[in-house]
Structure formats: structure tokens, C-alpha cells
């Protein structure tokens, strides 16, 4: 049997940060000379982003209870420590997750009392009791709910969580699973001049997305999860990483990542699709994680996709930035609202370098 997505909801923080303002603010904590300021300006302009929603204050309308992360300078020792950043995460991430889950439950026309399993995906913070217990108390989920956290798997973690939900739904038709991916990437703004870290600063935003899922009824009314797959690209362990530092979590993105995707994606994905009786031309829509403009261009090139194939991904990148794990669900939401036809290929990349794929369609329950 397969899983169907009954409802989908997304949420972003209320504070919108235009990309040109973000570049000006970042220059204060990253750049020590005009050459670095010019390079930073180019990186931010070429990121494919117009605006992002962030938890961080921008120093313009900072609530008094929040530290202004942009009040430091490039010569400082790295900005707020990890403990201070995690205090923001512990306060803000549960609220954002709650907003996305409430929308997903409403979309599914499902009462929180029906939820049997709760899965959280996050890699931008830790606390215990955590987001799962907040959701139980805030939404009225039964205290008997079975809980699971998918931690520190990066940008494709929502897809890993969905595969876990698929197994839970297949095990018992009575199970109803709430999956929530939430990230506050802006808490990990890095200070000083390092091109790889500056690029991460330029790309990442904050957001949450949730789905409600159950075993498919086969009526074609909802997206069904038909199957999934994974691929670890060879000799790429140092090309994308996410590590805990003294001043937040440190993202490293090698300049090789787009070329590696272009080199290895088709040789894995095309046979994977063929094993399910599909070619690239059979795919109705694509929910590709918008890790950045070079990532999307690499996917387009590797799979010889037409320019419009990744329009939803480009749109999410433009309006929200890269929010890590929730982002593919933001893309799926846009496709769904636009009435996109299946089959749908959901594709994401994360530390490793690793790729995850899910195949969704509106067909019956048989794989």
C-alpha cells in the first residue's frame, strides 16, 4: 500500500527581509574592505532571491527582547555564541512549526485528536522537551502519539520524514501521521570573510511546512507517495557539510557541488525512473529543492529539462530563499495550487553529497 497526502501547510516568520537590505546588513558583519563588499554584493545579487522571511532582527525594527544579530562587526569574534542562537530556536521554532501544522490539519479537514504519529524534521536547532511536545500541547494531539525526529539530515530531510511516514501508513490503515519540517537557518548567520559561508548567508531563509498523511484510499483525490530512492555521490563527503561551531552551525558548500550534480544525477535518476516505467518526458511536474540558482541550473542541464519545468522551484527560491528541509514542500504546495499533473518527481540534495527522490502521483494505492 502507499501513502496519500491529505493536507499540506506552510508558514514563514512575519519579518520579510529584501535581498538588497540583507546584503547591506551582511556587509557589516562579513566585510572588512571595499573589495570584500563588492564581492558580497555580487554574490547576493546572483543568488536568485528577491526576499526572505527571517527570525533574525535586521536592526531596523528589533523587538527589545531579541538580540540584534547584525549589531556586531566583521572584526568581532564571530557574533553570538551557539547557546544564544539556540535560545532563539527554542522560542521561535515551535511557534513556526505550530502555524504550519495548523494549516496542514485544516487543509486535510483532520482534527488533531486523530493524529497517531508525529514526525519532526529539523537541522537548525536542538532542545528537549522540543517541538514535538509543543505541538502535542498546542494543537491537542493525543498524549499517546508516537513520536520520531529526523535530525541533521539537511535540505532533503522532509523527504526522509515522508518515507518514514509511508512505512507507518503502510503498517496500519488506522494510522494518521503529521510530518513537520521546520528550520531557522538565519540563526546561523556567519561572520567574517569566507566566500563559502558568505554564499550560505546569501541563500538561506526560515520556514516550516507540514503534511497530514494516511494509507491511500486510491480515489485519486490526493498526491500518493509511489516510491522513493537515495544516492550517495562518490568521493563528495567534503563538498557539503553542516557542523556545530562555537558561533552557530557552519554550512560549507563547495564550488564543485553544481558540477557534481550535473555529472552524477542523470546516471542514477534515469535508471531509477525507468525501473518504474517512466522517462523524463513522462514526468508531469518537478518539485526540485532550490538550493541555489547554480543547483537548479545543474538539474536542468543534467536532465535536459525545458526552462519552464522548474518554474515552481525558481519561484520559491525568489520569494523565500533556501529554507533547507521544508523547501521542497513549499514547491509541492505551489505545484498543487497551480493544478499540476502527475507524476511528480520530488528531488533534494544534502550533506554527503547525497540525493533523495520521491515519486508522487494521483493514482491508486498499488506500487
Secondary structure as UniProt FT lines:
FT   STRAND          3..11
FT   STRAND          16..18
FT   HELIX           19..30
FT   HELIX           34..45
FT   TURN            46..47
FT   STRAND          51..53
FT   TURN            64..65
FT   HELIX           69..71
FT   TURN            74..75
FT   HELIX           82..108
FT   HELIX           112..114
FT   STRAND          117..122
FT   HELIX           131..139
FT   TURN            143..144
FT   STRAND          146..151
FT   HELIX           154..156
FT   HELIX           157..171
FT   TURN            173..174
FT   STRAND          176..184
FT   HELIX           185..188
FT   HELIX           195..203
FT   STRAND          206..215
FT   STRAND          223..232
FT   TURN            234..235
FT   TURN            237..239
FT   STRAND          240..245
FT   TURN            246..247
FT   STRAND          248..253
FT   TURN            255..256
FT   HELIX           257..274
FT   TURN            275..277
FT   HELIX           280..282
FT   STRAND          285..288
FT   HELIX           293..303
FT   HELIX           307..310
FT   HELIX           311..320
FT   HELIX           324..326
FT   HELIX           327..337
FT   TURN            338..339
FT   STRAND          344..350
FT   TURN            351..353
FT   STRAND          354..361
//
